[in-house]
Amino acid sequence: MKKSSYLFITLLVGVGVFLIPGPFLYAFDTLDEVVSRYLSQNLDVATAALKVKSSAASLASAPAWRSSSMSLSANTAGTLGDVATPVGPTSASSQAGGPTYGASLSVPLTDWFALGASGTLKSDGTLTSSLSATLSPLSGQPSKADIDYRLSLQSYRSTLRSAVLQFRSTLRSLQVSKAEVAYKKAAYDAASTQYEQKQVLLSRGSASQSDVLDALGSLTQARLDYETAEANYQNIHQSIALSLGIADAELPDFTQLLESEGPITDASLTSLMDRETYLGLSDTFVRAKLDAESSQIDARSAQPKPDVSIKGDLSPAAKTWSASAMVKLPLDLLFWDRAAVAKQTADVKDKQAEYAKATVSLEYDQKVQDAKRLYESWKKTSTAYSSAQLVYQQAEVLASLGQKSPLDLNTAQAELLRSAWQLASAEKTLRDALDALSPRFVMIEK
């Protein structure tokens, strides 16, 4: 049976930690511990793992020797009613009957070779035994148990990896939503300050009623935007708590956990998985390849072939032996239509696998290019955020000198938080793209 290990560091090893009750149960120290907790609660992952175990069990039972059998027998005989006593020399042997015990063992070592042994013990102590060997060189049929196992393993790998990437993306979505809430709150405060200012100006005759109504409309929209952002943040927060199986109030500070993964650098783009690894992870390619292998097995099985059987028996007690051979020719030897169709189907499946490989290779190239493009976009957004910080710092200094109004300061703060929200969004998109190409989340078969 194949064994597997993971580069997920503690993604699955840490699952057992969360089964131990205690006050430190949800004191997550790393992001990987949170992901491990999520995987332990994910039913899709559990279902896929059970399918792998089931396929592995079927694969283990595929060898022919697992179908070995032993049979035991006993028989006896007697008469009912009055029976005339035989007269003559046969009477002694007729009345010497008694129970007879027998045993036989059949061990098919492969699909085409089997060994057998049998023995009989009579009531008078006579023991007879024999050994047999059967060779059927053309009767072996290729098994698809290995392909079924590899399909279930691929499904498990895909389910596990998708679950990890999706959950990590959801955690980043929470941080983006948190930044959005901060920006919308600042925008709402700025709109509120502007509305109050318009009311003061109206009382002094420096603003019209229309200006006040416009400011009120902006304030109302800003409040709605803030409430919507806050509701979205709470929904994501509760969804994460539900997927982890813990209370909403017990969630850790994901900001610190996400920051612990380190900053994004130029080296982040040089540590991506190679093309072959990406192909091995692709459901599209792996399933097409296994489908082609299955069709090749069908093509070989469809080829008509004679049934050849050679059998030998040996009886040590009787010092005798025998051998026999049998050849059975199926009429399919004259009709190859079914085999020809199976061969053509296998050829089509091979071409489909080649096309899938080419398609996934192009997909890999596109993802690499997208990651590079997103990296450049993130750097520009980061520069814009640094500029917004300088603008806000200048606004603070001018406000302290009385050269900027509270509205100007609130507006500058809102612009800074908007830039921070855009930076968080750009970083999430980039890190999601890097995760999809990261060799950290790859199952390695041994």
N, C-alpha and C positions, 0 to 999 in steps of 0.2 A: 504494500500500500504506500502510496506517496505521502510524504510528509511536507508540511509547509511552515515557513517562518515569515515574519513580517519585519519591515523596516519602520513600523509605526511606533518605534521605541516602546512606550508602555500602553499603547492603545487597548490591547486586549489583556496584557498581563495585569494591568491595574484594575481590571473588573472585579477581581476577588476582594480588593480592599473595600469596595463599597457594599459588600455583603455583611460587613462586621458593624453591628450597631455601636453607637457611642457618640459623645458630644462633638467629636472631631470629624464626623462622617462627611460633611460637605466643606471641609476646610481645604479647598483645592489650592495646590501650590503652583501648578502649571496648567497651561491650556490643554495639554495632552491628557491630563487627569480628567478634565471636564469632558473631553471627547470620549474617553474610556467609559465614563459614566453614561453618556448618551448611547454608546453602542450596546451597553449592557441592558438598556431599556428598549432598544429598537427591535420590533417584532419582525421586520423584513429581514434583518441580518440573522436573527435566530432561525427563521424559517429556511433561509438559504443554507445555513450551517447544517441543519437537520437533513436537507436534501443531499448535501455532500456526504454525510455519514451513511445515508441510505444507499447512495451510489457506491460508496466504498465497500459496504457490506455485500452488495451484489457483485462487485468486482472480485472480492475475496472468495465468493462461492462459485466463481466461473470455472476454475480448474476442474478437470474431469474427476480427479481423485476425491473431490468432496462428495461425489455421488456414490462412493463405495458402500457396499451393503453386506450384511451377514444374515443368514437364515438358519434357524434351528428347527429340527423336526423330530417327531417321535410317533411311532405307530405300533399297533399291536393288533392281533386278530384272534378270533375264537369261534365257537359254534353254538347254536341255540337248539335246544330240544335233544331228543335221543338220536344219536347217529351211530350207525353200525360200525363196529370196530373193524378196521381193515385187517385183512389177514395176508401175511406174506412179508417179504423183506422190506416193503415200503412203510410198514406201520410205525417203525421207530422214528424214521425221519419225519413222518407226518405229524407225530405228536410232540416233536421237539420245538414247536414254534414258541415265540415269546416276543417281548417288545424289542423294537429296533430304533436306534437313535442316529440321527444324521445332522451334519452341519456343512455349510458351504459359505465361501467368502468370494466376493467379486470386487476387484480393485481396478477400475479403469484409470490407468496412470495418465493417459492423454485421451484426446478424442479418437485417436486411431490405434491405441495399444492398450490391452487389458490383460490382467492376470487373474487366475481363478484357482481355488482349491476346494476340495470337498472330501468328506470322510463319513464312513458309516460304521457304527458299532452294533453288533448283534448280541443277542442275549447269551450266546455261548462264548462271548469274548472275542469273536472274530472281528478284526478291524481292517477295513479296506479304505484306501485313500487314493486320490489322483490330483494331479496338477495340470493346469491348462493355460495356454497363452493364445491370444487372438490378435492378429495384426490386420488392420484395415487401413492401408496407407493413403487411400484417396477419400476417406470418409470425414476427415477433419474439417470443421466449419469455422471460419474466422469469427471471433466473438466481438460484439459491439459494446461489451461491458466497459472496456477502457475508454471508449469514446463517450459513453454516457457519464462516466465519472468525470472526465475532463470538461464536459459541458456543464455539469453541476458545479464543478470547481470554478469555472469561468464565471458562472452566474453569481456564485458567492463572492468572488473577487470583485466583480463589478458592483454588486450590491453594497459590499463593505466600503469600497473606495468612494462610491457615490454618496453614501451616508456621511462619511467623514468630511468630504469636500463641501457637501451641502450644509452640514451643521456649522462648519467653520465660517462659511459665507453668511449664515444666519447670525452668528455672533458679531460679525463685522457690520451687518445690516443694523444691528442694535446700536452700535457706536455711531453709525451714520445718522440714524434716527435721533439719537441723543443730541448730536451736533445740530440737527435741523430744529429740534425743539428749542435749543438755546438761541439760535438765530431768529426763529419766529417770535420768541418771547421778547428779544431785544427790539425786533421790528414793531411789535405791539406796543412796547414802552415808548418807542420813538413816535408812533402814531398817536398815542395818548398824550404825550407832551405837546405835540403839534396841535392837537385838538384844543387843549387847554390854552395854548398860546393864541389861537384864533379867537377863542371866546374873550380873552383879555383885549385883544385888538378890536374886536367888535364893540366891546363896551367903551372903547376910546374913540370909536369912529374910524379906525384905521383899517378895518376889514369889513367886508360885506357879509350878509347873511348867507349868500351863496358859498363864500369861502368856508364858513363854519360848517355848512352842510357837506361840502366836499371833504373836509377834514373828518367829519363824523362818518362818512361813508368809508374813508380809508381806515379809520379806527375799527369799524365793524368788520371789514374784510380781514384786517390784521388779526383781530380776535378769533375769527373763524379759522384762519390759517393756523394760528397757534393751537387752538383746541384740536384741530384735525391732526396736527403733528404730534401732540401729546397723546391722543388716542392711539395713533399708529405705534408710538413707542411702547405704550402699555400692552398693546396686542402682541408685539414681538417679544416683549419681556415675559408675558404669561405663556406664550407658546414655547419659549425656551425652558421655562420652569416645568411645563407639562411634559416635554420631551425628556427632561432629566429625571422626572418623577419626584421632584422636591417642591417645597412650598415657594411661592413667588418671593417671599421676604428673605429666603435663605440663599438666594443667588449671590455669587461672589461679585467682586468688582472686575468686570471683564476688561475694563480699560487697562488695568495693570497686567492682566494675563496676556492680553494681545500685545502690549508693548514689550513684554518679556521675550518675544520672538526676535527682537532686534530690528534695526532700521533696514530700509531697502537701499541697496548699493548697486554699483555696476556689476559686482560679482553675482548678484541674484540672477542675472541673465546668462551667466556662464555655467551655472550648475543645473541646467535643465536636463531632463532625461533625453536619451538619444532616440533615434527613429525606431530602432528595433524594439526597444522597451515599450514605446508608445503603441507599436503594432501589437505586441503581446497583450496589452491591456484593452485593446479595442474589441468590443463585442461584435462589431460588424465583421472584422477580419477573422477573429478566432472562430466564430460560428461558421463562417463561410469555409474556412479551412477544414474544420471538423466535419462539416457536411460533405465536403469533397472526399475526405477519407472514408466516410460511411458509404458513399456511392461506389468507391473503389472496392470495398468489401462486397457490396451487392453485385458488382460486375464479376468479381471472381467466383462468387457463389452461384451465379446464374450460368456459368459455363458448364455444359453437360460433361460428365465424366463417368467412366465405368465404376462399378462397385466391386472392389477386389478384397477378398477376405482369405486369410491363411490362419489355420487353427492347428494347434498341436496339443496332444494329451499324453501324460505320463503317469503310469500307475506303479509306484515302487514295489508295493506288496506283490502284485501279480507279475512284476517284471515285464510289463508290456508297454508299448507306446504306439501312438497313431498320429497321422498328420493328414490334413485335408486342405484343399484350396478350392475357391469358388470365385468365378468371375461373372458378373451380371452386367449386361450392356443395355443401357436405357435407349429408347427410341429417340430421345432428344439429341443423340449423337448425329442424327441425320437432319435435325432442325435446330438452327442456331439463332432463330429470330429473337427469342427472349434474351439470349446472351448479348446479341448485337444491340438491342435497345438499351440494356443495362450499361453496356460499354459507352454508348453515345451519351447516355445520361451522366455517366461519370466524367466524360470529357467536358460536358457543359458545366458541371459543378467545378471542375478544375479551372475553367476560364472565369467563372464567377468569383472564385477565390483570388485569382490574379487581379481581376478588376477591383475587388474589395481592397486588396493590398495597395493598389495604385491610388484608390480614392482616399484611404486612410492616410497614406503618405502625404497626399496633397493637404489633407486636413491638418496633419502635423505641421507642415510648413506654414500654413495659414495661422495656426495658433502661436507659433514662434514669432512670426511677424507681428501679430496682434500684441503679444507681450512686449515686444520692443516698442511698438507704437504707443501702448499704454504707459510704458515707462517714461517716454519723452513727454507725454501729456501730463503725467504726474509731476515731473520736474517743473514744467511750466506753471502748473497749479500751485506747487510749493513756492515758487518764486513770487507768484501773485499774492499768496498768503503773507509772505515776508514783507512785501510792499504795503499790504493792508495793516500790518502791525506797526510799521513806521508812521503811516498816516494817523493811526489811532493814538500813538504816543505823542505825535505833534499836536493833535487835537487836545489831549490831556494837558499838555504844557500851556497851550494858548487859553484853554478854559480856566486854568489856575491863575492866569494873568488877566482874566476878564475879557479876553479878546474873542472867545468862543462862547456861544450860549449853551444851555443845557440841551437844547434840541440838536445843536451841531454835534455835541459830544455823544448823545444817544444815537444819532445817525451814523457817526463814525464807528461806534461800537457795533451797531447792527451790521455794517459793511464788513467789519472784521470777522464777526461770527458767521456771516454768509460765506466769506472766503474760507473759514475753517470748515464749514459744512461741505463746500465744494472739494476741499482737500481730502476730507475723510471719505467722500464718495469716490474720488479718483484713486485713493489708496486701496479702498475695498476692491474696486474693479481690477486693479493691477495685482493685488495679492491673490485674488480668486484665479486670475489667469496663471500666475506663477505656481499656485497649488496644483492646478490641472496638469502642469508639466514637471512637477517636482518628483524626484525619485524617492522621496521619503514615504510616499503612500503607495508603495508597490509591494505586492506579495511575491516572494521568491520561493520557487519550488526546489526541494532538495531530493 
